Amino acid sequence: MLDLVDYLDVPFVQRMLIAGILASLACGVIGTLVVVRRNVFMAGGISHSSFGGIGFAYYMQHLGLTWFDPMLGAVLFATGAALLLGSEPIKRRYREDSTIGALWVIGMAVGVLLINLVDRNNIRVLSFEAILFGNILLTSTSDLVVIGAILCIIYIFILFLFKDTEILAFDEEFARISGINVTVLNTAILIMIALTVTILIKIVGVVLVLAMLTIPAAISNLFTKRLSMMMLASSGLGVIITTAGNLISIELDTPPGATIVILMGAAYLLSLMGKSIYTRVLSIIRIE
């Protein structure tokens, strides 16, 4: 049995920890926007539609396009779902919740169908469990490069458009009056959500994406309402919890994705209790 410090010398553990940190940094920024704008259900629709992209990528490999990586398929389908949800004609003509629900189930169904059509004797396909709940242990160096590139895109977007994004996040009507192209910015944010979802699939899988995307941001939202502080706090919390979850999963031989999400859930419950106690104490002090 290795000590926790000894794990850091193991290459796959190093890649695992780096992937978790990069994903947490992305979630800290985009997850905050999802929570503030109440787009959790929309993020769920995008994440589950990406499952269809993974199935599509495996089917393309089955047809001979061996370079078609599952992460590329997830990016294409998640981005397509984001563009569809951000489309003004779709938003005007159809109920948003119905569109999200349709994308959610169709994406999952397409993924299941296409994966089952693949000849697994010729194509190495991850198990449904690995796709749905993640398998960060299999993170490769090329995966880290892709995750790092997506993280750079997200941070460049936020750095250059932070003020407009902040206005839109808290008051869409004021953003329109201020001359901000709300449609374009909304679509851009949805694409950033899609890219973040693609990162998270490798870490926690399709099913658990929402937890990692929203829980750290929800915790930070309990203690601050400033968007910049929420992003910083959410990123820090995500890095700490994800790293701890990865190390605990190795030590206890538990699934990393599920371990990370359970830790995040526990942190959220403790934060709710701490906030409640703090509020009550403060009210008692004020009365006295």
C-alpha positions as semicolon CSV with decimal commas, in nm:
position;residue;x (nm);y (nm);z (nm)
1;M;0,000;0,000;0,000
2;L;0,145;0,336;-0,102
3;D;0,129;0,645;0,116
4;L;-0,066;0,937;-0,027
5;V;0,258;1,129;-0,089
6;D;0,398;0,836;-0,290
7;Y;0,098;0,852;-0,523
8;L;0,224;1,181;-0,662
9;D;0,514;0,998;-0,830
10;V;0,276;0,774;-1,025
11;P;0,217;0,912;-1,381
12;F;-0,152;0,820;-1,408
13;V;-0,220;0,981;-1,068
14;Q;-0,043;1,298;-1,181
15;R;-0,259;1,312;-1,493
16;M;-0,567;1,239;-1,284
17;L;-0,497;1,525;-1,042
18;I;-0,410;1,772;-1,318
19;A;-0,729;1,686;-1,507
20;G;-0,934;1,741;-1,191
21;I;-0,771;2,078;-1,126
22;L;-0,821;2,201;-1,484
23;A;-1,184;2,087;-1,483
24;S;-1,246;2,261;-1,149
25;L;-1,102;2,588;-1,281
26;A;-1,341;2,571;-1,577
27;C;-1,637;2,485;-1,353
28;G;-1,558;2,772;-1,118
29;V;-1,618;3,022;-1,396
30;I;-1,889;2,863;-1,608
31;G;-2,067;2,694;-1,318
32;T;-2,110;3,034;-1,152
33;L;-2,285;3,166;-1,463
34;V;-2,506;2,855;-1,473
35;V;-2,612;2,904;-1,109
36;V;-2,660;3,282;-1,125
37;R;-2,859;3,262;-1,449
38;R;-3,053;2,954;-1,330
39;N;-2,950;2,752;-1,633
40;V;-2,899;2,424;-1,449
41;F;-3,166;2,235;-1,645
42;M;-3,027;2,374;-1,970
43;A;-2,676;2,259;-1,874
44;G;-2,824;1,915;-1,803
45;G;-2,977;1,902;-2,150
46;I;-2,645;1,995;-2,311
47;S;-2,450;1,741;-2,107
48;H;-2,684;1,451;-2,183
49;S;-2,704;1,537;-2,553
50;S;-2,324;1,503;-2,565
51;F;-2,368;1,130;-2,500
52;G;-2,500;1,108;-2,856
53;G;-2,174;1,263;-2,975
54;I;-1,970;0,999;-2,794
55;G;-2,174;0,724;-2,959
56;F;-2,137;0,899;-3,297
57;A;-1,758;0,914;-3,256
58;Y;-1,736;0,543;-3,181
59;Y;-1,955;0,467;-3,483
60;M;-1,728;0,680;-3,704
61;Q;-1,432;0,476;-3,579
62;H;-1,629;0,163;-3,662
63;L;-1,663;0,294;-4,020
64;G;-1,287;0,345;-4,046
65;L;-1,234;0,703;-3,921
66;T;-1,003;0,597;-3,639
67;W;-0,896;0,959;-3,571
68;F;-1,251;1,054;-3,465
69;D;-1,204;1,084;-3,087
70;P;-1,506;1,048;-2,852
71;M;-1,419;1,385;-2,694
72;L;-1,447;1,546;-3,038
73;G;-1,789;1,387;-3,084
74;A;-1,897;1,515;-2,742
75;V;-1,782;1,868;-2,833
76;L;-1,973;1,863;-3,163
77;F;-2,301;1,739;-3,015
78;A;-2,281;1,956;-2,702
79;T;-2,204;2,265;-2,911
80;G;-2,484;2,179;-3,152
81;A;-2,727;2,151;-2,861
82;A;-2,605;2,486;-2,726
83;L;-2,654;2,657;-3,062
84;L;-3,002;2,507;-3,093
85;L;-3,103;2,622;-2,744
86;G;-2,961;2,969;-2,808
87;S;-3,138;3,008;-3,143
88;E;-3,393;3,290;-3,135
89;P;-3,644;3,115;-3,370
90;I;-3,641;2,807;-3,145
91;K;-3,680;3,017;-2,829
92;R;-3,969;3,216;-2,978
93;R;-4,167;2,924;-3,122
94;Y;-4,118;2,646;-2,871
95;R;-4,117;2,604;-2,495
96;E;-3,760;2,602;-2,368
97;D;-3,818;2,320;-2,119
98;S;-3,970;2,099;-2,390
99;T;-3,674;2,159;-2,622
100;I;-3,426;2,080;-2,345
101;G;-3,616;1,764;-2,251
102;A;-3,620;1,647;-2,612
103;L;-3,246;1,707;-2,657
104;W;-3,181;1,531;-2,326
105;V;-3,352;1,202;-2,416
106;I;-3,268;1,203;-2,787
107;G;-2,897;1,250;-2,713
108;M;-2,896;0,958;-2,471
109;A;-3,094;0,737;-2,709
110;V;-2,869;0,815;-3,007
111;G;-2,560;0,738;-2,799
112;V;-2,693;0,403;-2,680
113;L;-2,806;0,304;-3,032
114;L;-2,478;0,393;-3,206
115;I;-2,255;0,234;-2,942
116;N;-2,450;-0,090;-2,973
117;L;-2,392;-0,089;-3,351
118;V;-2,014;-0,082;-3,304
119;D;-1,811;-0,400;-3,351
120;R;-1,627;-0,415;-3,019
121;N;-1,382;-0,672;-3,151
122;N;-1,226;-0,400;-3,369
123;I;-1,301;-0,083;-3,170
124;R;-1,215;-0,039;-2,803
125;V;-1,525;0,117;-2,653
126;L;-1,548;0,237;-2,295
127;S;-1,817;0,071;-2,086
128;F;-2,146;0,253;-2,038
129;E;-2,051;0,289;-1,671
130;A;-1,728;0,470;-1,762
131;I;-1,911;0,705;-2,000
132;L;-2,199;0,778;-1,764
133;F;-1,998;0,808;-1,442
134;G;-1,652;0,898;-1,571
135;N;-1,314;0,728;-1,564
136;I;-1,053;0,989;-1,478
137;L;-0,797;0,712;-1,423
138;L;-0,776;0,671;-1,802
139;T;-0,687;1,037;-1,863
140;S;-0,405;1,057;-2,119
141;T;-0,156;1,334;-2,197
142;S;-0,352;1,420;-2,514
143;D;-0,668;1,452;-2,302
144;L;-0,487;1,702;-2,078
145;V;-0,385;1,904;-2,383
146;V;-0,747;1,919;-2,504
147;I;-0,876;2,007;-2,156
148;G;-0,609;2,277;-2,120
149;A;-0,699;2,426;-2,461
150;I;-1,069;2,439;-2,371
151;L;-0,984;2,601;-2,037
152;C;-0,784;2,871;-2,218
153;I;-1,080;2,942;-2,449
154;I;-1,313;2,978;-2,149
155;Y;-1,081;3,213;-1,961
156;I;-1,009;3,429;-2,266
157;F;-1,385;3,463;-2,318
158;I;-1,442;3,568;-1,955
159;L;-1,145;3,806;-1,939
160;F;-1,252;3,998;-2,249
161;L;-1,628;3,994;-2,190
162;F;-1,653;3,987;-1,811
163;K;-1,838;4,318;-1,770
164;D;-2,099;4,239;-2,036
165;T;-2,137;3,887;-1,899
166;E;-2,184;4,021;-1,546
167;I;-2,458;4,259;-1,658
168;L;-2,634;3,985;-1,856
169;A;-2,607;3,738;-1,567
170;F;-2,795;3,961;-1,325
171;D;-3,030;4,163;-1,550
172;E;-3,093;4,061;-1,910
173;E;-3,332;4,350;-1,976
174;F;-3,076;4,606;-1,859
175;A;-2,818;4,435;-2,080
176;R;-3,044;4,491;-2,384
177;I;-3,093;4,857;-2,293
178;S;-2,717;4,896;-2,250
179;G;-2,660;4,794;-2,612
180;I;-2,523;4,446;-2,544
181;N;-2,603;4,191;-2,814
182;V;-2,786;3,960;-2,577
183;T;-2,858;3,689;-2,835
184;V;-2,493;3,653;-2,936
185;L;-2,366;3,666;-2,578
186;N;-2,626;3,414;-2,460
187;T;-2,522;3,176;-2,737
188;A;-2,154;3,226;-2,654
189;I;-2,220;3,141;-2,287
190;L;-2,409;2,827;-2,390
191;I;-2,113;2,723;-2,606
192;M;-1,881;2,778;-2,307
193;I;-2,114;2,554;-2,104
194;A;-2,092;2,292;-2,380
195;L;-1,711;2,302;-2,376
196;T;-1,703;2,274;-1,997
197;V;-1,941;1,980;-2,009
198;T;-1,701;1,806;-2,249
199;I;-1,419;1,843;-1,996
200;L;-1,634;1,707;-1,715
201;I;-1,742;1,394;-1,900
202;K;-1,387;1,262;-1,867
203;I;-1,385;1,340;-1,493
204;V;-1,729;1,243;-1,363
205;G;-1,921;1,119;-1,668
206;V;-2,241;1,238;-1,832
207;V;-2,473;1,171;-1,537
208;L;-2,269;1,350;-1,268
209;V;-2,171;1,656;-1,474
210;L;-2,436;1,880;-1,317
211;A;-2,307;1,819;-0,966
212;M;-1,953;1,931;-1,040
213;L;-2,077;2,219;-1,255
214;T;-2,318;2,363;-0,999
215;I;-2,238;2,257;-0,640
216;P;-1,915;2,460;-0,589
217;A;-2,086;2,765;-0,741
218;A;-2,395;2,710;-0,525
219;I;-2,176;2,696;-0,213
220;S;-1,994;3,018;-0,302
221;N;-2,329;3,184;-0,377
222;L;-2,430;3,129;-0,014
223;F;-2,157;3,362;0,106
224;T;-2,109;3,620;-0,168
225;K;-2,317;3,780;-0,442
226;R;-2,030;3,937;-0,637
227;L;-1,978;3,748;-0,960
228;S;-1,598;3,774;-0,956
229;M;-1,575;3,653;-0,594
230;M;-1,817;3,369;-0,669
231;M;-1,598;3,255;-0,956
232;L;-1,281;3,266;-0,746
233;A;-1,440;3,088;-0,448
234;S;-1,605;2,829;-0,668
235;S;-1,279;2,754;-0,849
236;G;-1,090;2,718;-0,522
237;L;-1,353;2,492;-0,369
238;G;-1,366;2,280;-0,680
239;V;-0,988;2,231;-0,687
240;I;-0,976;2,133;-0,318
241;I;-1,272;1,894;-0,326
242;T;-1,181;1,733;-0,659
243;T;-0,821;1,673;-0,552
244;A;-0,935;1,531;-0,217
245;G;-1,193;1,311;-0,391
246;N;-0,935;1,172;-0,634
247;L;-0,689;1,086;-0,356
248;I;-0,959;0,932;-0,137
249;S;-1,085;0,722;-0,429
250;I;-0,736;0,582;-0,482
251;E;-0,686;0,510;-0,113
252;L;-1,028;0,346;-0,067
253;D;-1,054;0,200;-0,419
254;T;-1,384;0,376;-0,491
255;P;-1,508;0,529;-0,820
256;P;-1,342;0,875;-0,850
257;G;-1,641;1,053;-1,008
258;A;-1,889;0,935;-0,748
259;T;-1,643;1,006;-0,465
260;I;-1,592;1,364;-0,585
261;V;-1,966;1,427;-0,613
262;I;-2,037;1,281;-0,267
263;L;-1,773;1,510;-0,115
264;M;-1,926;1,808;-0,295
265;G;-2,272;1,712;-0,171
266;A;-2,144;1,685;0,187
267;A;-1,971;2,023;0,155
268;Y;-2,294;2,179;0,027
269;L;-2,500;2,040;0,318
270;L;-2,241;2,159;0,571
271;S;-2,240;2,502;0,406
272;L;-2,619;2,524;0,426
273;M;-2,611;2,435;0,797
274;G;-2,324;2,676;0,862
275;K;-2,504;2,956;0,681
276;S;-2,826;2,887;0,875
277;I;-2,645;2,888;1,212
278;Y;-2,457;3,207;1,121
279;T;-2,779;3,383;1,018
280;R;-2,957;3,283;1,341
281;V;-2,666;3,392;1,561
282;L;-2,645;3,722;1,377
283;S;-3,019;3,786;1,418
284;I;-2,997;3,713;1,793
285;I;-2,706;3,955;1,832
286;R;-2,896;4,226;1,647
287;I;-3,206;4,179;1,864
288;E;-3,001;4,209;2,183
